[in-house]
């Protein structure tokens, strides 16, 4: 009887301790599961918040850039209202230069067309494709989209400048083509023939749309670099388009010259608009630098040993 009681007591002790052990293990596993679930929920919440913030940043930057483009586009057309004396001097120089080229247009055109066979076909094809709206806006759009998606403000600003300038020059060249109706060299009617509002493609020589887009893009892009070799390389690529258009007999040399000058002027105007209004960080930095330069007061002091120049900050 005592043995039975002893065995029963031992068994009861084992069962009770086993249950307690199971409870302890179960509690531990449950706690670990709760911790994992909590960590998983926190990670998911953090990831969602981060993605949401990124989407908000992209949307916010896009809206800001569109407003900037609209402002720059409008500035391109209102800029002449605030011209200074130096701007009118530049206009006079442009008219004189283009006028001189106009006098020699037919001779220049014949020279280019006569030597067309000696120019590699790839050169002329590149001029056609690089200056076409589809390719050009594809390049500018890709630059802007990349800057927007990777949150690179410099790329965003470059894209904004390129797209805005190309849009403004595009409108000007389309209206000018229709209003002037200048005959192309290939039409065989001479440099003096104009047919305003002519619908035929032969009467849309001035200005050169391909030149406008290629010079606008290459010049705006070159402004982002300080190295003269890089700048020169980019501008050299952009100059292929106007040369190829003259080679193909699609435009007179005066057409592409004035188109290039107009494109550069519009890029400069929009760039100054963004700097003046501090649209981006580099523009704000430019304003601070200009203010610092403007605060220097230069005085000339005369003494027994000579003259001295003193700058007061």
C-alpha positions in Angstrom: 0.0 0.0 0.0 2.8 2.4 0.9 4.6 1.6 -2.4 1.4 2.4 -4.4 1.0 5.7 -2.6 4.6 6.5 -3.2 4.4 5.7 -6.9 1.2 7.6 -7.2 2.8 10.7 -5.5 5.8 10.5 -7.8 3.5 10.3 -10.9 1.4 13.2 -9.6 4.5 15.3 -9.1 5.8 14.5 -12.6 2.4 15.4 -14.2 2.1 18.6 -12.3 5.6 19.8 -13.1 5.2 18.7 -16.7 2.1 20.8 -17.0 3.8 23.8 -15.5 6.7 23.3 -17.9 4.3 23.1 -20.9 2.7 26.2 -19.7 6.0 28.0 -19.4 7.1 26.9 -22.8 3.7 27.8 -24.3 3.9 31.2 -22.7 7.4 31.7 -24.1 6.4 30.8 -27.6 3.4 33.0 -27.4 5.5 35.9 -26.2 7.9 35.4 -29.1 5.1 35.2 -31.6 3.6 38.4 -30.2 7.0 40.1 -30.5 7.5 38.9 -34.1 4.0 40.1 -35.0 4.6 43.4 -33.4 8.0 43.9 -35.2 6.4 42.8 -38.5 3.6 45.3 -38.0 6.0 48.1 -37.1 8.2 47.3 -40.1 5.2 47.3 -42.4 3.9 50.6 -41.0 7.3 52.2 -41.4 7.7 51.0 -45.0 4.2 52.2 -45.8 4.9 55.6 -44.2 8.2 55.9 -46.0 6.6 55.1 -49.4 3.8 57.5 -48.7 6.2 60.3 -47.9 8.2 59.6 -51.1 5.0 59.7 -53.2 4.0 63.0 -51.5 7.5 64.4 -52.2 7.3 63.4 -55.9 3.8 64.9 -56.2 4.8 68.0 -54.4 8.0 68.5 -56.5 6.0 67.9 -59.7 3.4 70.5 -58.9 6.1 73.0 -57.9 8.1 72.4 -61.1 5.0 72.7 -63.3 4.3 76.1 -61.7 7.9 77.1 -62.3 7.6 76.0 -66.0 4.5 78.1 -66.4 6.2 81.2 -64.9 9.3 80.7 -67.1 7.1 80.2 -70.2 5.3 83.5 -69.5 8.5 85.3 -68.8 9.9 84.3 -72.2 7.2 86.4 -73.8 7.1 89.3 -71.4 10.9 89.7 -71.0 11.2 92.3 -73.8 9.0 94.6 -71.8 11.8 94.9 -69.2 14.8 95.2 -71.6 17.6 97.5 -70.8 19.9 99.4 -73.1 22.3 96.5 -73.5 19.5 94.3 -74.6 18.6 96.7 -77.5 22.3 96.8 -78.4 22.3 93.0 -78.7 19.1 93.2 -80.8 20.8 95.6 -83.2 23.9 93.5 -83.5 21.7 90.4 -84.2 19.7 92.2 -86.9 23.0 93.4 -88.5 24.5 90.0 -88.4 21.5 88.2 -89.8 21.1 90.9 -92.4 24.6 90.4 -93.7 24.1 86.7 -93.9 20.8 87.2 -95.7 22.6 89.0 -98.5 24.9 85.9 -99.0 22.2 83.3 -98.4 22.0 81.9 -101.9 25.8 81.6 -102.3 26.1 79.9 -98.9 23.3 77.5 -99.7 24.8 76.5 -103.1 28.2 75.9 -101.4 26.6 73.6 -98.8 24.5 71.7 -101.2 27.3 71.3 -103.7 29.5 69.6 -101.0 26.7 67.5 -99.5 27.9 64.3 -101.1 31.2 64.6 -99.2 29.4 64.6 -95.8 28.7 61.2 -94.1 25.1 60.3 -94.3 25.1 59.5 -90.5 25.8 63.2 -89.9 22.7 64.3 -91.8 20.5 61.7 -90.2 21.7 62.6 -86.7 20.7 66.2 -87.5 17.3 65.2 -88.6 16.5 62.9 -85.6 18.1 65.0 -82.8 16.2 68.1 -83.8 12.8 66.3 -84.2 10.3 67.1 -81.4 9.8 63.4 -80.5 13.5 62.7 -79.9 14.2 66.1 -78.3 11.3 66.1 -75.9 12.1 62.4 -75.1 15.6 63.5 -74.0 14.5 66.5 -72.0 11.6 64.5 -70.4 14.0 61.7 -69.4 16.3 64.1 -67.7 13.5 65.7 -65.8 11.8 62.4 -64.9 15.1 61.0 -63.6 15.7 64.0 -61.4 12.1 63.8 -60.1 12.2 60.0 -59.3 15.7 60.0 -57.6 15.0 63.3 -55.9 18.0 65.1 -57.6 17.2 68.8 -57.6 19.9 69.7 -60.1 18.6 67.3 -62.7 15.0 68.6 -62.0 16.1 72.2 -62.5 17.9 71.2 -65.7 14.9 69.4 -67.0 12.6 72.4 -66.1 14.9 74.8 -68.0 15.1 72.6 -71.1 11.4 71.8 -71.3 10.3 75.4 -70.7 12.8 76.9 -73.2 11.9 74.3 -75.8 8.2 74.9 -75.4 8.6 78.7 -75.6 10.8 78.6 -78.7 8.6 76.0 -80.2 5.5 78.3 -80.0 7.5 81.2 -81.5 8.9 79.2 -84.4 5.5 77.7 -85.3 3.8 81.1 -85.4 6.8 82.7 -87.3 6.8 79.9 -89.9 3.1 80.5 -90.6 3.3 84.3 -90.6 6.5 84.7 -92.7 6.0 81.8 -95.1 9.5 82.0 -96.4 10.3 79.6 -99.3 12.9 76.9 -98.6 16.1 76.7 -100.7 14.8 73.4 -102.1 11.7 75.1 -103.5 13.9 76.9 -106.1 12.1 80.2 -105.7 15.1 82.2 -104.2 15.8 83.8 -100.9 13.4 86.7 -101.4 10.2 84.7 -101.9 7.7 84.8 -99.1 4.2 83.5 -99.0 2.6 84.4 -95.6 0.2 81.9 -94.2 1.0 79.4 -96.9 0.1 75.9 -95.9 2.7 74.2 -98.2 5.7 72.8 -96.4 7.9 74.5 -99.0 7.0 77.9 -97.4 8.0 77.1 -93.8 11.7 77.9 -94.0 12.0 80.5 -91.2 12.8 79.8 -88.5 14.2 76.3 -88.3 12.3 74.1 -85.9 15.1 71.5 -85.7 17.6 74.2 -85.0 15.5 75.8 -82.3 15.0 72.5 -80.4 18.6 71.2 -80.8 20.3 74.5 -79.8 17.8 75.1 -76.9 18.6 71.6 -75.5 22.3 71.6 -76.0 22.8 75.2 -74.7 20.6 74.6 -71.6 22.5 71.4 -70.9 25.9 73.0 -71.4 25.1 75.6 -68.8 25.2 72.9 -66.1 28.9 72.3 -66.6 31.9 74.5 -65.8 34.5 72.6 -67.7 35.0 74.4 -71.1 35.7 71.1 -72.9 32.5 69.6 -71.8 30.6 72.7 -72.7 32.2 72.8 -76.1 31.5 69.2 -76.7 27.8 69.6 -76.0 27.5 72.7 -78.1 29.3 71.0 -80.9 26.8 68.2 -80.9 24.0 70.7 -80.9 25.5 72.5 -83.9 25.3 69.4 -86.1 21.6 70.0 -86.6 21.6 73.5 -88.1 24.5 72.6 -90.4 22.7 69.4 -91.6 19.5 71.4 -92.3 21.5 73.8 -94.6 23.2 70.8 -96.3 19.8 69.2 -97.0 18.5 72.5 -98.6 15.7 72.7 -95.9 16.7 76.1 -94.6 18.8 79.1 -95.5 21.8 79.9 -93.4 20.2 83.1 -92.1 17.2 81.0 -90.9 19.3 78.7 -88.7 21.5 81.6 -87.5 18.6 83.6 -86.2 16.9 80.5 -84.8 20.1 79.7 -82.8 20.4 83.2 -81.5 16.7 83.3 -80.5 17.1 79.9 -78.7 20.1 81.1 -76.7 18.4 84.3 -75.7 15.3 82.5 -74.4 17.3 79.9 -72.4 19.2 82.8 -70.8 16.0 84.7 -70.0 14.3 81.7 -68.3 17.5 80.8 -66.4 17.7 84.4 -65.1 14.0 84.2 -64.2 14.6 81.1 -62.0 17.7 82.6 -60.4 16.0 86.0 -59.7 13.1 84.3 -58.0 15.2 81.7 -56.1 13.3 78.8 -57.5 15.9 76.1 -56.5 18.7 75.9 -54.0 21.4 76.8 -56.5 19.3 79.9 -57.4 19.0 80.9 -53.8 22.8 80.5 -53.5 23.2 82.7 -56.5 21.1 85.4 -54.9 23.1 85.3 -51.7 26.4 85.6 -53.7 25.0 88.5 -55.6 23.9 90.3 -52.4 27.4 89.7 -50.9 29.0 91.2 -54.0 26.6 94.1 -53.8 27.4 94.9 -50.2 31.0 95.7 -51.0 31.6 99.5 -50.9 34.8 100.5 -52.7 36.6 103.7 -51.6 39.7 105.3 -53.0 42.0 106.8 -50.4 44.7 109.3 -51.4 47.8 109.6 -49.2 51.4 111.0 -49.4 52.7 107.6 -50.7 50.0 107.2 -53.4 46.5 105.9 -54.0 44.8 103.0 -52.2 41.5 101.1 -52.9 39.6 99.9 -49.9 36.6 97.5 -50.0 34.2 97.6 -47.1 31.9 94.6 -46.5 
